[in-house]
Amino acid sequence: MVPDLADVVALLQAPEPRCRTLQVVGREWRHHALLHEAFMAATPPGALVATMARASGGPEPEEGEETWRWWSQAPESTRVEFAFGVETLTAWFRGTTWWSWSPSQGARTNEGHEDMGHGKGPGEILVSPAPLAQVLDLGPLGRHTFLDRQAYRLRARPLSRGRARNLADATLHSLGRGADEYDLVVDAERGFLLRAAAKLNRKPFRVLEMTEVVVDGDLPAGVFMPRAPEHEPFEYFEPTRRLSLEELPAAVPFKVFVPARPPGRLAIVHVRNAEPRRGIALSATICYLVPKADGGHANLWVHQSAEPEQAVPQPTKARSQVDEFTVSTDQSMGCLRCKVFLEREGTHIHLESTAMALDELIALARSLVPLAPWAAS
């Protein structure tokens, strides 16, 4: 029997909390090649896309799978554990305050600053699926039983009309960006998702599902108490700071350089704070919007640090030398990116653009001049 769609949508949009307590063990499965294909199909041409290199340096397996865990108690306590790169991250939430710990990042907290968010991992969209009703065209497939719970199956396709499309780009990233179809299993009693499969050309590339679920059960004592190994204290850490160009020279311990003639409109300036535990030094990025011949814009990034190659997220292949510059081009992420690396007066600079040819980027690198505090205005 096919369920009434309006009733299922009302379940999806039910207000939080949906239960007094919730305990979940879940699974995230991915087909890497299809995941990449779908992601790039949904990525605008010219966008800069960062990737995470495999720690082993070996070939990537065809499929990947991780386990995640979730505990929550109404009205505002949550604990999650999920894969973060090659390690596991644990985070606790109480109202607007969060605490997190992982081996590479250590013990951190936002101390209640609402402008510093923290993700709750792959389980969040299953537990809190209400935003999906605004960005998906839903169709009922029938009743279903999953984990001994009564459920409804839905077929869903991304909406592509106006504001809904813009909202979908952010929301559907949680399910699998770039899918042309999703299979959803909705819990018939509480309205959360028990399973969601993202598909491209009818082939699944990402599956999120609960493998164990306990609703309104007793929770282990102390499950919401933030604790780091060896009693490591939780410290406030702000990963990036957004600044004006005028503020930048006084905010970093190295000389800042800018193009003598800006190639476009200044878009954003930010400083990434040092993370010694992860081997990341303090760096600054200046981004310009560069006009294109078709009337649109693309980006130019000028990354700078006292250490070489900060903000380069993956190994860069096929490098060569042009005078004092190291240069490369890269099409691995679906668009041509030109890169120029140089060192000037102790500052390591990395220019990258999807709008400029390599010779244009080299000319821009030659034009770099120091940004003195008095000159910034």
Beta strands, then each sheet from edge to edge (+ up, - down):
strand 1: 21-31
strand 2: 63-73
strand 3: 77-84
strand 4: 87-94
strand 5: 97-102
strand 6: 106-109
strand 7: 136-146
strand 8: 149-158
strand 9: 181-187
strand 10: 193-200
strand 11: 203-215
strand 12: 235-236
strand 13: 240-243
strand 14: 257-259
strand 15: 265-272
strand 16: 283-291
strand 17: 297-305
strand 18: 320-322
strand 19: 325-330
strand 20: 337-344
strand 21: 347-353
strand 22: 368-370
sheet 1: 7+ 8- 9+ 10- 11+ 1- 2+ 3- 4+ 5- 6+ 12+
sheet 2: 13+ 15- 16+ 17- 21+ 20- 19+ 18-
sheet 3: 14+ 22-
end
